[in-house]
Amino acid sequence: MPPQPPPNQPTSLDQYDASRDDFFFLDAAKTLWYWDRQTPTLTKIATAAQMGIGSLTLPANAVYYNGGYWFIKEGGGAVTQQTMYEINFTYVNSNPVYSSTKVCVFLGRGGRGR
C-alpha cells in the first residue's frame, strides 16, 4: 500500500535534495520515504521505530540539510526547550539507507543545549 500523507495537517514534511534529485518525506505513520525521480522509485528508508521517533507526535516542519533529514519535535514547551532530530543516512548504490538518529535538546531562558 502506498504511504499515506498526514491527515488534515498542513505540514512541510517533504524535502528535496537537488544534488541527487531525490524527494524525502514522512508519512502519517512517521515512516521516512524517498522518491527517486530518475528511476522512478518510491522506497522506504526507515520506520518510526527504527529511527526512535515512534512516541513523537508528527512534526510540523522538516528540512533536508547536509545529507540528513531534520525536524523539530512538536510541543515540548517552546519557552523551556525544543528537541531537534537529525535522521542520517548513507548511500548504497545511490540509494539512501538509514544509519542513525541524532537528538539535540535546546533549553530556553539562558539554558544550554545538550
C-alpha positions as CSV (number, residue, x, y, z in Angstrom):
1,M,0.0,0.0,0.0
2,P,1.4,3.4,-0.9
3,P,2.3,5.7,2.0
4,Q,-0.4,8.0,3.2
5,P,0.1,11.7,3.8
6,P,-0.6,13.1,7.3
7,P,-4.4,13.6,7.6
8,N,-5.6,17.2,7.7
9,Q,-2.2,18.6,8.7
10,P,-0.7,21.4,6.7
11,T,2.9,20.4,7.2
12,S,6.2,20.8,5.4
13,L,7.5,17.2,5.9
14,D,8.5,16.9,2.3
15,Q,12.0,17.9,1.3
16,Y,14.1,17.8,-1.9
17,D,17.8,17.0,-2.4
18,A,18.5,19.0,-5.6
19,S,22.0,17.5,-5.9
20,R,20.7,13.9,-6.2
21,D,17.2,14.7,-7.5
22,D,15.6,12.8,-4.5
23,F,12.4,13.8,-2.7
24,F,12.1,12.8,1.0
25,F,9.0,12.8,3.2
26,L,7.5,11.4,6.4
27,D,4.1,9.7,6.1
28,A,1.3,9.6,8.6
29,A,2.9,6.6,10.4
30,K,6.2,8.6,10.6
31,T,7.9,6.3,8.1
32,L,10.7,8.1,6.2
33,W,10.4,7.6,2.4
34,Y,12.2,8.8,-0.7
35,W,11.2,9.2,-4.3
36,D,13.9,8.9,-6.9
37,R,12.7,10.7,-10.0
38,Q,15.4,9.2,-12.2
39,T,14.2,5.6,-11.9
40,P,11.1,6.5,-10.8
41,T,11.1,4.6,-7.5
42,L,9.4,5.1,-4.1
43,T,11.5,3.4,-1.3
44,K,11.1,3.2,2.5
45,I,14.2,4.4,4.3
46,A,13.2,3.6,7.9
47,T,10.1,3.2,10.2
48,A,9.4,5.4,13.2
49,A,10.6,2.6,15.5
50,Q,13.9,2.2,13.6
51,M,14.5,5.9,13.9
52,G,13.5,6.1,17.6
53,I,10.7,8.6,16.9
54,G,7.7,6.3,17.4
55,S,6.4,8.1,20.5
56,L,6.6,11.5,19.0
57,T,3.8,13.5,17.5
58,L,4.1,14.1,13.8
59,P,6.4,17.1,13.4
60,A,5.2,20.2,11.5
61,N,8.3,21.1,9.6
62,A,11.3,19.4,8.2
63,V,14.4,20.3,6.1
64,Y,16.9,18.3,4.1
65,Y,20.3,19.7,5.0
66,N,23.9,18.5,4.9
67,G,22.9,14.9,3.9
68,G,20.3,14.5,6.6
69,Y,16.5,14.9,7.2
70,W,16.0,17.3,10.1
71,F,12.9,18.3,12.1
72,I,11.9,19.8,15.5
73,K,9.6,17.9,17.8
74,E,6.1,19.4,18.1
75,G,5.2,20.8,21.5
76,G,7.9,20.5,24.2
77,G,7.2,23.9,25.7
78,A,8.6,26.5,23.3
79,V,9.8,28.7,26.2
80,T,11.6,25.9,28.1
81,Q,13.0,23.6,25.5
82,Q,12.9,22.3,21.9
83,T,14.1,19.0,20.6
84,M,15.7,18.7,17.2
85,Y,16.1,15.4,15.4
86,E,18.6,14.7,12.6
87,I,17.9,11.5,10.6
88,N,21.1,10.4,8.9
89,F,21.6,8.0,6.1
90,T,24.4,6.7,3.9
91,Y,24.1,5.9,0.2
92,V,24.4,2.4,-1.1
93,N,24.3,2.1,-4.9
94,S,23.0,5.7,-5.0
95,N,20.1,4.8,-2.6
96,P,19.7,6.3,0.9
97,V,19.9,3.8,3.8
98,Y,19.1,4.8,7.4
99,S,22.2,5.0,9.6
100,S,21.4,6.9,12.8
101,T,19.2,9.5,14.6
102,K,20.9,12.4,16.4
103,V,18.9,14.3,19.1
104,C,19.7,17.7,20.4
105,V,17.7,19.5,23.1
106,F,17.8,23.3,23.2
107,L,16.9,24.8,26.6
108,G,15.2,28.2,26.8
109,R,15.8,31.2,29.1
110,G,19.5,31.0,29.3
111,G,19.8,27.2,29.5
112,R,22.3,25.3,27.3
113,G,21.6,22.6,24.7
114,R,23.0,19.2,25.2
